[in-house]
Amino acid sequence: MVSVRVSSVKYLEVDGHYVIYHTANGTFPEYTTMKDAYGKLNRSYFVFANRSALVNLHYVTSVTKDSVYVGEARIDISRPQRKPFLSSMAEFMGGKL
């Protein structure tokens, strides 16, 4: 088992029965559900881009209409999550989006 600092987690994605933690120090899989992984995180900084991806707003480098970029990684924003994601991003940035 690897211990990962929450502050180093850039984003999480689901791959089968695993949640993959993408961190500043590499990727780490955990056999768990996204719901359980989400429960371990600071919810004010992590926002769902879609059902399979959870993004740390501290690491967002750009946002387009349909995608969010975390460094070089492009993550699709689903239609149902678009408004809540953009709202959370705007609030995180102090209302400037």
Phi and psi in radians as a Rosetta constraint file:
Dihedral C 1 N 2 CA 2 C 2 CIRCULARHARMONIC -1.825 0.35
Dihedral N 2 CA 2 C 2 N 3 CIRCULARHARMONIC 2.366 0.35
Dihedral C 2 N 3 CA 3 C 3 CIRCULARHARMONIC -1.603 0.35
Dihedral N 3 CA 3 C 3 N 4 CIRCULARHARMONIC 2.217 0.35
Dihedral C 3 N 4 CA 4 C 4 CIRCULARHARMONIC -2.116 0.35
Dihedral N 4 CA 4 C 4 N 5 CIRCULARHARMONIC 2.289 0.35
Dihedral C 4 N 5 CA 5 C 5 CIRCULARHARMONIC -1.285 0.35
Dihedral N 5 CA 5 C 5 N 6 CIRCULARHARMONIC 2.304 0.35
Dihedral C 5 N 6 CA 6 C 6 CIRCULARHARMONIC -1.033 0.35
Dihedral N 6 CA 6 C 6 N 7 CIRCULARHARMONIC -0.654 0.35
Dihedral C 6 N 7 CA 7 C 7 CIRCULARHARMONIC -1.143 0.35
Dihedral N 7 CA 7 C 7 N 8 CIRCULARHARMONIC -0.332 0.35
Dihedral C 7 N 8 CA 8 C 8 CIRCULARHARMONIC -1.615 0.35
Dihedral N 8 CA 8 C 8 N 9 CIRCULARHARMONIC -0.097 0.35
Dihedral C 8 N 9 CA 9 C 9 CIRCULARHARMONIC -1.367 0.35
Dihedral N 9 CA 9 C 9 N 10 CIRCULARHARMONIC 2.078 0.35
Dihedral C 9 N 10 CA 10 C 10 CIRCULARHARMONIC -1.467 0.35
Dihedral N 10 CA 10 C 10 N 11 CIRCULARHARMONIC -0.836 0.35
Dihedral C 10 N 11 CA 11 C 11 CIRCULARHARMONIC -2.826 0.35
Dihedral N 11 CA 11 C 11 N 12 CIRCULARHARMONIC 2.862 0.35
Dihedral C 11 N 12 CA 12 C 12 CIRCULARHARMONIC -2.153 0.35
Dihedral N 12 CA 12 C 12 N 13 CIRCULARHARMONIC 2.557 0.35
Dihedral C 12 N 13 CA 13 C 13 CIRCULARHARMONIC -2.470 0.35
Dihedral N 13 CA 13 C 13 N 14 CIRCULARHARMONIC 2.644 0.35
Dihedral C 13 N 14 CA 14 C 14 CIRCULARHARMONIC -1.565 0.35
Dihedral N 14 CA 14 C 14 N 15 CIRCULARHARMONIC 2.376 0.35
Dihedral C 14 N 15 CA 15 C 15 CIRCULARHARMONIC -2.402 0.35
Dihedral N 15 CA 15 C 15 N 16 CIRCULARHARMONIC 1.681 0.35
Dihedral C 15 N 16 CA 16 C 16 CIRCULARHARMONIC 1.178 0.35
Dihedral N 16 CA 16 C 16 N 17 CIRCULARHARMONIC -2.157 0.35
Dihedral C 16 N 17 CA 17 C 17 CIRCULARHARMONIC -1.673 0.35
Dihedral N 17 CA 17 C 17 N 18 CIRCULARHARMONIC 0.210 0.35
Dihedral C 17 N 18 CA 18 C 18 CIRCULARHARMONIC -1.987 0.35
Dihedral N 18 CA 18 C 18 N 19 CIRCULARHARMONIC 2.586 0.35
Dihedral C 18 N 19 CA 19 C 19 CIRCULARHARMONIC -1.846 0.35
Dihedral N 19 CA 19 C 19 N 20 CIRCULARHARMONIC 2.211 0.35
Dihedral C 19 N 20 CA 20 C 20 CIRCULARHARMONIC -1.726 0.35
Dihedral N 20 CA 20 C 20 N 21 CIRCULARHARMONIC 2.094 0.35
Dihedral C 20 N 21 CA 21 C 21 CIRCULARHARMONIC -1.582 0.35
Dihedral N 21 CA 21 C 21 N 22 CIRCULARHARMONIC 2.033 0.35
Dihedral C 21 N 22 CA 22 C 22 CIRCULARHARMONIC -1.678 0.35
Dihedral N 22 CA 22 C 22 N 23 CIRCULARHARMONIC 2.008 0.35
Dihedral C 22 N 23 CA 23 C 23 CIRCULARHARMONIC -2.134 0.35
Dihedral N 23 CA 23 C 23 N 24 CIRCULARHARMONIC 3.077 0.35
Dihedral C 23 N 24 CA 24 C 24 CIRCULARHARMONIC -1.142 0.35
Dihedral N 24 CA 24 C 24 N 25 CIRCULARHARMONIC -0.354 0.35
Dihedral C 24 N 25 CA 25 C 25 CIRCULARHARMONIC -1.892 0.35
Dihedral N 25 CA 25 C 25 N 26 CIRCULARHARMONIC 0.254 0.35
Dihedral C 25 N 26 CA 26 C 26 CIRCULARHARMONIC 2.135 0.35
Dihedral N 26 CA 26 C 26 N 27 CIRCULARHARMONIC -2.942 0.35
Dihedral C 26 N 27 CA 27 C 27 CIRCULARHARMONIC -1.943 0.35
Dihedral N 27 CA 27 C 27 N 28 CIRCULARHARMONIC 2.528 0.35
Dihedral C 27 N 28 CA 28 C 28 CIRCULARHARMONIC -2.416 0.35
Dihedral N 28 CA 28 C 28 N 29 CIRCULARHARMONIC 2.070 0.35
Dihedral C 28 N 29 CA 29 C 29 CIRCULARHARMONIC -1.479 0.35
Dihedral N 29 CA 29 C 29 N 30 CIRCULARHARMONIC 2.600 0.35
Dihedral C 29 N 30 CA 30 C 30 CIRCULARHARMONIC -2.404 0.35
Dihedral N 30 CA 30 C 30 N 31 CIRCULARHARMONIC 2.317 0.35
Dihedral C 30 N 31 CA 31 C 31 CIRCULARHARMONIC -1.356 0.35
Dihedral N 31 CA 31 C 31 N 32 CIRCULARHARMONIC 1.682 0.35
Dihedral C 31 N 32 CA 32 C 32 CIRCULARHARMONIC -2.844 0.35
Dihedral N 32 CA 32 C 32 N 33 CIRCULARHARMONIC -3.138 0.35
Dihedral C 32 N 33 CA 33 C 33 CIRCULARHARMONIC -1.764 0.35
Dihedral N 33 CA 33 C 33 N 34 CIRCULARHARMONIC 2.783 0.35
Dihedral C 33 N 34 CA 34 C 34 CIRCULARHARMONIC -1.108 0.35
Dihedral N 34 CA 34 C 34 N 35 CIRCULARHARMONIC -0.625 0.35
Dihedral C 34 N 35 CA 35 C 35 CIRCULARHARMONIC -1.049 0.35
Dihedral N 35 CA 35 C 35 N 36 CIRCULARHARMONIC -0.793 0.35
Dihedral C 35 N 36 CA 36 C 36 CIRCULARHARMONIC -1.184 0.35
Dihedral N 36 CA 36 C 36 N 37 CIRCULARHARMONIC -0.699 0.35
Dihedral C 36 N 37 CA 37 C 37 CIRCULARHARMONIC -1.111 0.35
Dihedral N 37 CA 37 C 37 N 38 CIRCULARHARMONIC -0.745 0.35
Dihedral C 37 N 38 CA 38 C 38 CIRCULARHARMONIC -1.063 0.35
Dihedral N 38 CA 38 C 38 N 39 CIRCULARHARMONIC -0.632 0.35
Dihedral C 38 N 39 CA 39 C 39 CIRCULARHARMONIC -1.133 0.35
Dihedral N 39 CA 39 C 39 N 40 CIRCULARHARMONIC -0.345 0.35
Dihedral C 39 N 40 CA 40 C 40 CIRCULARHARMONIC -1.559 0.35
Dihedral N 40 CA 40 C 40 N 41 CIRCULARHARMONIC -0.132 0.35
Dihedral C 40 N 41 CA 41 C 41 CIRCULARHARMONIC -1.839 0.35
Dihedral N 41 CA 41 C 41 N 42 CIRCULARHARMONIC 2.854 0.35
Dihedral C 41 N 42 CA 42 C 42 CIRCULARHARMONIC -1.323 0.35
Dihedral N 42 CA 42 C 42 N 43 CIRCULARHARMONIC 1.840 0.35
Dihedral C 42 N 43 CA 43 C 43 CIRCULARHARMONIC -1.173 0.35
Dihedral N 43 CA 43 C 43 N 44 CIRCULARHARMONIC -0.297 0.35
Dihedral C 43 N 44 CA 44 C 44 CIRCULARHARMONIC -1.297 0.35
Dihedral N 44 CA 44 C 44 N 45 CIRCULARHARMONIC -0.343 0.35
Dihedral C 44 N 45 CA 45 C 45 CIRCULARHARMONIC -1.846 0.35
Dihedral N 45 CA 45 C 45 N 46 CIRCULARHARMONIC -0.283 0.35
Dihedral C 45 N 46 CA 46 C 46 CIRCULARHARMONIC -1.874 0.35
Dihedral N 46 CA 46 C 46 N 47 CIRCULARHARMONIC 2.254 0.35
Dihedral C 46 N 47 CA 47 C 47 CIRCULARHARMONIC -2.327 0.35
Dihedral N 47 CA 47 C 47 N 48 CIRCULARHARMONIC 2.449 0.35
Dihedral C 47 N 48 CA 48 C 48 CIRCULARHARMONIC -1.290 0.35
Dihedral N 48 CA 48 C 48 N 49 CIRCULARHARMONIC 2.243 0.35
Dihedral C 48 N 49 CA 49 C 49 CIRCULARHARMONIC -1.581 0.35
Dihedral N 49 CA 49 C 49 N 50 CIRCULARHARMONIC -0.555 0.35
Dihedral C 49 N 50 CA 50 C 50 CIRCULARHARMONIC -2.778 0.35
Dihedral N 50 CA 50 C 50 N 51 CIRCULARHARMONIC -3.111 0.35
Dihedral C 50 N 51 CA 51 C 51 CIRCULARHARMONIC -1.099 0.35
Dihedral N 51 CA 51 C 51 N 52 CIRCULARHARMONIC -0.392 0.35
Dihedral C 51 N 52 CA 52 C 52 CIRCULARHARMONIC -1.916 0.35
Dihedral N 52 CA 52 C 52 N 53 CIRCULARHARMONIC 0.059 0.35
Dihedral C 52 N 53 CA 53 C 53 CIRCULARHARMONIC -2.458 0.35
Dihedral N 53 CA 53 C 53 N 54 CIRCULARHARMONIC 2.319 0.35
Dihedral C 53 N 54 CA 54 C 54 CIRCULARHARMONIC -2.154 0.35
Dihedral N 54 CA 54 C 54 N 55 CIRCULARHARMONIC 2.192 0.35
Dihedral C 54 N 55 CA 55 C 55 CIRCULARHARMONIC -1.979 0.35
Dihedral N 55 CA 55 C 55 N 56 CIRCULARHARMONIC 2.373 0.35
Dihedral C 55 N 56 CA 56 C 56 CIRCULARHARMONIC -1.467 0.35
Dihedral N 56 CA 56 C 56 N 57 CIRCULARHARMONIC 2.031 0.35
Dihedral C 56 N 57 CA 57 C 57 CIRCULARHARMONIC -1.073 0.35
Dihedral N 57 CA 57 C 57 N 58 CIRCULARHARMONIC -0.394 0.35
Dihedral C 57 N 58 CA 58 C 58 CIRCULARHARMONIC -1.113 0.35
Dihedral N 58 CA 58 C 58 N 59 CIRCULARHARMONIC -0.448 0.35
Dihedral C 58 N 59 CA 59 C 59 CIRCULARHARMONIC -1.811 0.35
Dihedral N 59 CA 59 C 59 N 60 CIRCULARHARMONIC 0.040 0.35
Dihedral C 59 N 60 CA 60 C 60 CIRCULARHARMONIC -1.197 0.35
Dihedral N 60 CA 60 C 60 N 61 CIRCULARHARMONIC 2.217 0.35
Dihedral C 60 N 61 CA 61 C 61 CIRCULARHARMONIC -1.763 0.35
Dihedral N 61 CA 61 C 61 N 62 CIRCULARHARMONIC -0.487 0.35
Dihedral C 61 N 62 CA 62 C 62 CIRCULARHARMONIC -2.873 0.35
Dihedral N 62 CA 62 C 62 N 63 CIRCULARHARMONIC 2.805 0.35
Dihedral C 62 N 63 CA 63 C 63 CIRCULARHARMONIC -2.355 0.35
Dihedral N 63 CA 63 C 63 N 64 CIRCULARHARMONIC 2.347 0.35
Dihedral C 63 N 64 CA 64 C 64 CIRCULARHARMONIC -2.018 0.35
Dihedral N 64 CA 64 C 64 N 65 CIRCULARHARMONIC -3.074 0.35
Dihedral C 64 N 65 CA 65 C 65 CIRCULARHARMONIC -1.011 0.35
Dihedral N 65 CA 65 C 65 N 66 CIRCULARHARMONIC -0.702 0.35
Dihedral C 65 N 66 CA 66 C 66 CIRCULARHARMONIC -2.010 0.35
Dihedral N 66 CA 66 C 66 N 67 CIRCULARHARMONIC -0.036 0.35
Dihedral C 66 N 67 CA 67 C 67 CIRCULARHARMONIC -2.492 0.35
Dihedral N 67 CA 67 C 67 N 68 CIRCULARHARMONIC 2.764 0.35
Dihedral C 67 N 68 CA 68 C 68 CIRCULARHARMONIC -2.186 0.35
Dihedral N 68 CA 68 C 68 N 69 CIRCULARHARMONIC 2.456 0.35
Dihedral C 68 N 69 CA 69 C 69 CIRCULARHARMONIC -1.920 0.35
Dihedral N 69 CA 69 C 69 N 70 CIRCULARHARMONIC 2.266 0.35
Dihedral C 69 N 70 CA 70 C 70 CIRCULARHARMONIC -2.057 0.35
Dihedral N 70 CA 70 C 70 N 71 CIRCULARHARMONIC 1.693 0.35
Dihedral C 70 N 71 CA 71 C 71 CIRCULARHARMONIC 1.127 0.35
Dihedral N 71 CA 71 C 71 N 72 CIRCULARHARMONIC -2.207 0.35
Dihedral C 71 N 72 CA 72 C 72 CIRCULARHARMONIC -1.540 0.35
Dihedral N 72 CA 72 C 72 N 73 CIRCULARHARMONIC -0.209 0.35
Dihedral C 72 N 73 CA 73 C 73 CIRCULARHARMONIC -1.350 0.35
Dihedral N 73 CA 73 C 73 N 74 CIRCULARHARMONIC 2.232 0.35
Dihedral C 73 N 74 CA 74 C 74 CIRCULARHARMONIC -1.765 0.35
Dihedral N 74 CA 74 C 74 N 75 CIRCULARHARMONIC 2.199 0.35
Dihedral C 74 N 75 CA 75 C 75 CIRCULARHARMONIC -2.135 0.35
Dihedral N 75 CA 75 C 75 N 76 CIRCULARHARMONIC 2.206 0.35
Dihedral C 75 N 76 CA 76 C 76 CIRCULARHARMONIC -1.217 0.35
Dihedral N 76 CA 76 C 76 N 77 CIRCULARHARMONIC 2.452 0.35
Dihedral C 76 N 77 CA 77 C 77 CIRCULARHARMONIC -1.759 0.35
Dihedral N 77 CA 77 C 77 N 78 CIRCULARHARMONIC 2.100 0.35
Dihedral C 77 N 78 CA 78 C 78 CIRCULARHARMONIC -1.253 0.35
Dihedral N 78 CA 78 C 78 N 79 CIRCULARHARMONIC 2.736 0.35
Dihedral C 78 N 79 CA 79 C 79 CIRCULARHARMONIC -0.996 0.35
Dihedral N 79 CA 79 C 79 N 80 CIRCULARHARMONIC -0.809 0.35
Dihedral C 79 N 80 CA 80 C 80 CIRCULARHARMONIC -1.149 0.35
Dihedral N 80 CA 80 C 80 N 81 CIRCULARHARMONIC -0.456 0.35
Dihedral C 80 N 81 CA 81 C 81 CIRCULARHARMONIC -1.627 0.35
Dihedral N 81 CA 81 C 81 N 82 CIRCULARHARMONIC -0.165 0.35
Dihedral C 81 N 82 CA 82 C 82 CIRCULARHARMONIC -0.996 0.35
Dihedral N 82 CA 82 C 82 N 83 CIRCULARHARMONIC -0.935 0.35
Dihedral C 82 N 83 CA 83 C 83 CIRCULARHARMONIC -1.121 0.35
Dihedral N 83 CA 83 C 83 N 84 CIRCULARHARMONIC -0.855 0.35
Dihedral C 83 N 84 CA 84 C 84 CIRCULARHARMONIC -1.091 0.35
Dihedral N 84 CA 84 C 84 N 85 CIRCULARHARMONIC -0.648 0.35
Dihedral C 84 N 85 CA 85 C 85 CIRCULARHARMONIC -1.136 0.35
Dihedral N 85 CA 85 C 85 N 86 CIRCULARHARMONIC -0.873 0.35
Dihedral C 85 N 86 CA 86 C 86 CIRCULARHARMONIC -1.126 0.35
Dihedral N 86 CA 86 C 86 N 87 CIRCULARHARMONIC -0.617 0.35
Dihedral C 86 N 87 CA 87 C 87 CIRCULARHARMONIC -1.126 0.35
Dihedral N 87 CA 87 C 87 N 88 CIRCULARHARMONIC -0.795 0.35
Dihedral C 87 N 88 CA 88 C 88 CIRCULARHARMONIC -1.119 0.35
Dihedral N 88 CA 88 C 88 N 89 CIRCULARHARMONIC -0.688 0.35
Dihedral C 88 N 89 CA 89 C 89 CIRCULARHARMONIC -1.114 0.35
Dihedral N 89 CA 89 C 89 N 90 CIRCULARHARMONIC -0.772 0.35
Dihedral C 89 N 90 CA 90 C 90 CIRCULARHARMONIC -1.101 0.35
Dihedral N 90 CA 90 C 90 N 91 CIRCULARHARMONIC -0.748 0.35
Dihedral C 90 N 91 CA 91 C 91 CIRCULARHARMONIC -1.120 0.35
Dihedral N 91 CA 91 C 91 N 92 CIRCULARHARMONIC -0.722 0.35
Dihedral C 91 N 92 CA 92 C 92 CIRCULARHARMONIC -1.063 0.35
Dihedral N 92 CA 92 C 92 N 93 CIRCULARHARMONIC -0.659 0.35
Dihedral C 92 N 93 CA 93 C 93 CIRCULARHARMONIC -1.521 0.35
Dihedral N 93 CA 93 C 93 N 94 CIRCULARHARMONIC 0.138 0.35
Dihedral C 93 N 94 CA 94 C 94 CIRCULARHARMONIC 1.401 0.35
Dihedral N 94 CA 94 C 94 N 95 CIRCULARHARMONIC 0.548 0.35
Dihedral C 94 N 95 CA 95 C 95 CIRCULARHARMONIC 1.457 0.35
Dihedral N 95 CA 95 C 95 N 96 CIRCULARHARMONIC 0.134 0.35
Dihedral C 95 N 96 CA 96 C 96 CIRCULARHARMONIC -1.892 0.35
Dihedral N 96 CA 96 C 96 N 97 CIRCULARHARMONIC 1.687 0.35
